[in-house]
Amino acid sequence: MKTLSVKEASILLGVDSLDAFVISASQRLQKTIGPFAIPVDSGGKTSIARHLADLLLQDSEFFIYIKGWMIWPSSENFDLFDGYRRSIGEHRPLWEAQVHLLAPGEQPAFVSILGMALYFVWDVEVFDARGTTLLTFSHDEWMELRVDDAARATGIEQGLAGFQLKRLASGASLRK
């Protein structure tokens, strides 16, 4: 796993703005799955993070971009988050290095970073460098997935069916 600043991630992707990259992917990707309510229990959040890690990190690198925090401070534990990052060699605070790049085989790190972001009720975008897959997790406790092809959408949706997630707003996007 590599930990990057927003600027470093933008340079790596060859874009002027990481946020513009995410917005562009969101607008371009037509196959939407969700939005779904994120489970309230930590076991459900961990299971979803584990399922997504196994599904996504098969043959591509994925970015986990933590966009928002300090929205629900009572849910956060920076000692836990910073301690995990220090254990893997990252000593910069979150505000200096918000992006995590994970490669196939790094599923445990993916589960740890995404799991903590979900436990702490943070805003997170998960995407690949080609912009063919985008997962949005909101501090308002919903998630939405966007992909570029129907087969991948079907596979993801079938995999999530076992979690019995509550679909929100009749499938309409909650993205602002």
PAGU-966283 format. One record per residue (C-alpha): residue number from 0; residue in three letters; x, y, z. Coordinates in Angstrom, 2 decimals, m for minus. Example, Ala and Ser with C-alpha at 12.3 -4.5 7.8 and 13.67 -1.06 7.14 Angstrom:
BEGIN
resi 0 resn ALA east 12.30 north m4.50 up 7.80
resi 1 resn SER east 13.67 north m1.06 up 7.14
END
This chain:
BEGIN
resi 0 resn MET east 0.00 north 0.00 up 0.00
resi 1 resn LYS east 1.12 north 3.50 up m0.81
resi 2 resn THR east m0.18 north 6.51 up 1.06
resi 3 resn LEU east m0.40 north 9.71 up m0.97
resi 4 resn SER east m1.35 north 13.32 up m0.59
resi 5 resn VAL east m4.18 north 14.57 up m2.79
resi 6 resn LYS east m1.58 north 16.34 up m4.95
resi 7 resn GLU east 0.57 north 13.19 up m5.25
resi 8 resn ALA east m2.48 north 11.14 up m6.26
resi 9 resn SER east m3.49 north 13.77 up m8.82
resi 10 resn ILE east m0.01 north 13.70 up m10.35
resi 11 resn LEU east 0.00 north 9.89 up m10.42
resi 12 resn LEU east m3.36 north 9.90 up m12.22
resi 13 resn GLY east m2.27 north 12.70 up m14.55
resi 14 resn VAL east m5.15 north 14.99 up m13.56
resi 15 resn ASP east m5.31 north 18.56 up m12.31
resi 16 resn SER east m7.74 north 17.75 up m9.50
resi 17 resn LEU east m8.53 north 14.51 up m7.72
resi 18 resn ASP east m12.01 north 15.78 up m6.86
resi 19 resn ALA east m12.65 north 16.64 up m10.53
resi 20 resn PHE east m11.54 north 13.10 up m11.48
resi 21 resn VAL east m14.05 north 11.61 up m9.04
resi 22 resn ILE east m16.87 north 13.91 up m10.17
resi 23 resn SER east m16.13 north 13.10 up m13.82
resi 24 resn ALA east m16.20 north 9.35 up m13.11
resi 25 resn SER east m19.47 north 9.74 up m11.21
resi 26 resn GLN east m21.08 north 11.55 up m14.13
resi 27 resn ARG east m19.70 north 9.20 up m16.77
resi 28 resn LEU east m20.40 north 5.82 up m15.13
resi 29 resn GLN east m23.96 north 4.85 up m15.92
resi 30 resn LYS east m24.40 north 1.51 up m14.16
resi 31 resn THR east m25.42 north 2.54 up m10.66
resi 32 resn ILE east m25.82 north 0.09 up m7.79
resi 33 resn GLY east m27.64 north 1.52 up m4.81
resi 34 resn PRO east m27.71 north 3.73 up m2.96
resi 35 resn PHE east m27.85 north 1.44 up 0.04
resi 36 resn ALA east m27.84 north 2.19 up 3.75
resi 37 resn ILE east m24.50 north 1.25 up 5.28
resi 38 resn PRO east m25.01 north m1.32 up 8.06
resi 39 resn VAL east m24.85 north 0.21 up 11.53
resi 40 resn ASP east m22.92 north m2.66 up 13.13
resi 41 resn SER east m19.16 north m3.03 up 12.83
resi 42 resn GLY east m19.46 north m6.65 up 11.70
resi 43 resn GLY east m21.54 north m5.62 up 8.68
resi 44 resn LYS east m19.10 north m2.84 up 7.82
resi 45 resn THR east m16.13 north m5.20 up 8.10
resi 46 resn SER east m17.86 north m7.81 up 5.95
resi 47 resn ILE east m18.64 north m5.29 up 3.22
resi 48 resn ALA east m15.06 north m3.97 up 3.27
resi 49 resn ARG east m13.75 north m7.56 up 3.04
resi 50 resn HIS east m16.12 north m8.46 up 0.20
resi 51 resn LEU east m15.18 north m5.34 up m1.78
resi 52 resn ALA east m11.46 north m5.93 up m1.21
resi 53 resn ASP east m11.73 north m9.48 up m2.54
resi 54 resn LEU east m13.84 north m8.38 up m5.49
resi 55 resn LEU east m11.95 north m5.25 up m6.53
resi 56 resn LEU east m8.32 north m6.18 up m5.90
resi 57 resn GLN east m8.37 north m9.21 up m8.19
resi 58 resn ASP east m6.52 north m7.59 up m11.07
resi 59 resn SER east m6.42 north m3.81 up m10.54
resi 60 resn GLU east m5.08 north m1.23 up m8.15
resi 61 resn PHE east m7.67 north 0.82 up m6.26
resi 62 resn PHE east m7.51 north 4.14 up m4.50
resi 63 resn ILE east m9.24 north 4.79 up m1.17
resi 64 resn TYR east m9.64 north 8.55 up m0.91
resi 65 resn ILE east m10.79 north 9.76 up 2.50
resi 66 resn LYS east m12.50 north 13.03 up 1.66
resi 67 resn GLY east m14.28 north 14.02 up 4.83
resi 68 resn TRP east m13.79 north 13.50 up 8.54
resi 69 resn MET east m14.56 north 15.36 up 11.79
resi 70 resn ILE east m18.23 north 15.36 up 10.81
resi 71 resn TRP east m19.22 north 13.00 up 13.64
resi 72 resn PRO east m16.26 north 13.36 up 16.05
resi 73 resn SER east m17.87 north 11.09 up 18.63
resi 74 resn SER east m17.52 north 8.20 up 16.12
resi 75 resn GLU east m13.84 north 8.78 up 15.39
resi 76 resn ASN east m10.70 north 7.29 up 16.91
resi 77 resn PHE east m7.61 north 8.96 up 15.45
resi 78 resn ASP east m5.33 north 7.06 up 17.85
resi 79 resn LEU east m6.49 north 3.82 up 16.21
resi 80 resn PHE east m6.28 north 5.19 up 12.66
resi 81 resn ASP east m2.91 north 6.93 up 13.11
resi 82 resn GLY east m1.54 north 3.92 up 14.98
resi 83 resn TYR east m2.46 north 1.61 up 12.10
resi 84 resn ARG east m0.85 north 3.95 up 9.58
resi 85 resn ARG east 2.31 north 4.26 up 11.68
resi 86 resn SER east 2.49 north 0.45 up 11.81
resi 87 resn ILE east 2.77 north 0.41 up 8.01
resi 88 resn GLY east 5.30 north 3.25 up 7.91
resi 89 resn GLU east 3.05 north 6.28 up 7.32
resi 90 resn HIS east 3.69 north 9.09 up 9.80
resi 91 resn ARG east 1.86 north 11.97 up 8.11
resi 92 resn PRO east m1.53 north 12.94 up 9.55
resi 93 resn LEU east m4.68 north 12.19 up 7.55
resi 94 resn TRP east m5.06 north 15.76 up 6.35
resi 95 resn GLU east m1.61 north 15.52 up 4.69
resi 96 resn ALA east m2.08 north 12.06 up 3.14
resi 97 resn GLN east m5.72 north 11.25 up 2.46
resi 98 resn VAL east m5.27 north 8.74 up m0.35
resi 99 resn HIS east m4.33 north 5.07 up m0.09
resi 100 resn LEU east m3.35 north 3.11 up m3.21
resi 101 resn LEU east m3.79 north m0.64 up m2.89
resi 102 resn ALA east m2.68 north m3.37 up m5.26
resi 103 resn PRO east m3.86 north m6.95 up m5.77
resi 104 resn GLY east m2.75 north m8.97 up m2.76
resi 105 resn GLU east m3.22 north m6.07 up m0.35
resi 106 resn GLN east m6.74 north m7.03 up 0.68
resi 107 resn PRO east m6.02 north m6.91 up 4.45
resi 108 resn ALA east m4.85 north m3.28 up 4.22
resi 109 resn PHE east m7.87 north m2.41 up 2.05
resi 110 resn VAL east m10.21 north m3.95 up 4.65
resi 111 resn SER east m8.44 north m2.09 up 7.48
resi 112 resn ILE east m8.51 north 1.36 up 5.85
resi 113 resn LEU east m12.05 north 1.11 up 4.45
resi 114 resn GLY east m13.31 north m0.59 up 7.62
resi 115 resn MET east m12.00 north 2.19 up 9.86
resi 116 resn ALA east m13.40 north 4.85 up 7.53
resi 117 resn LEU east m16.82 north 3.18 up 7.77
resi 118 resn TYR east m16.60 north 2.77 up 11.57
resi 119 resn PHE east m15.66 north 6.44 up 11.93
resi 120 resn VAL east m18.44 north 7.56 up 9.54
resi 121 resn TRP east m16.14 north 9.31 up 7.07
resi 122 resn ASP east m16.70 north 10.34 up 3.45
resi 123 resn VAL east m14.78 north 7.99 up 1.17
resi 124 resn GLU east m14.36 north 7.46 up m2.56
resi 125 resn VAL east m12.93 north 4.16 up m3.84
resi 126 resn PHE east m11.91 north 4.04 up m7.50
resi 127 resn ASP east m9.52 north 2.62 up m10.05
resi 128 resn ALA east m7.06 north 4.67 up m12.10
resi 129 resn ARG east m9.02 north 4.12 up m15.31
resi 130 resn GLY east m12.16 north 5.56 up m13.74
resi 131 resn THR east m14.23 north 2.45 up m14.56
resi 132 resn THR east m15.38 north 1.79 up m10.99
resi 133 resn LEU east m16.38 north 4.28 up m8.30
resi 134 resn LEU east m17.73 north 3.52 up m4.84
resi 135 resn THR east m18.98 north 6.36 up m2.69
resi 136 resn PHE east m19.44 north 6.06 up 1.07
resi 137 resn SER east m21.09 north 9.02 up 2.80
resi 138 resn HIS east m20.99 north 10.28 up 6.37
resi 139 resn ASP east m24.79 north 10.21 up 6.04
resi 140 resn GLU east m24.38 north 6.41 up 6.12
resi 141 resn TRP east m25.20 north 5.46 up 2.56
resi 142 resn MET east m23.12 north 3.90 up m0.19
resi 143 resn GLU east m23.41 north 3.88 up m3.95
resi 144 resn LEU east m21.42 north 2.03 up m6.58
resi 145 resn ARG east m20.94 north 3.07 up m10.19
resi 146 resn VAL east m19.33 north 0.93 up m12.88
resi 147 resn ASP east m18.84 north 1.04 up m16.61
resi 148 resn ASP east m20.20 north m2.35 up m17.60
resi 149 resn ALA east m23.31 north m4.38 up m16.92
resi 150 resn ALA east m21.48 north m7.64 up m16.16
resi 151 resn ARG east m19.41 north m6.04 up m13.40
resi 152 resn ALA east m22.54 north m4.30 up m12.04
resi 153 resn THR east m24.39 north m7.62 up m11.91
resi 154 resn GLY east m21.48 north m9.34 up m10.16
resi 155 resn ILE east m21.18 north m6.63 up m7.53
resi 156 resn GLU east m24.93 north m6.49 up m6.95
resi 157 resn GLN east m25.17 north m10.28 up m6.59
resi 158 resn GLY east m22.29 north m10.23 up m4.12
resi 159 resn LEU east m23.95 north m7.51 up m2.04
resi 160 resn ALA east m27.32 north m9.30 up m2.05
resi 161 resn GLY east m26.15 north m11.54 up 0.78
resi 162 resn PHE east m25.76 north m8.50 up 3.03
resi 163 resn GLN east m29.49 north m7.68 up 2.78
resi 164 resn LEU east m28.75 north m3.98 up 2.43
resi 165 resn LYS east m31.62 north m1.54 up 2.56
resi 166 resn ARG east m31.98 north 0.27 up m0.78
resi 167 resn LEU east m32.57 north 4.00 up m0.39
resi 168 resn ALA east m34.53 north 6.53 up m2.44
resi 169 resn SER east m35.75 north 4.01 up m5.03
resi 170 resn GLY east m32.25 north 3.70 up m6.48
resi 171 resn ALA east m31.85 north 7.44 up m7.13
resi 172 resn SER east m28.39 north 8.83 up m6.44
resi 173 resn LEU east m27.91 north 10.69 up m3.17
resi 174 resn ARG east m24.66 north 12.25 up m4.42
resi 175 resn LYS east m24.68 north 15.99 up m4.02
END
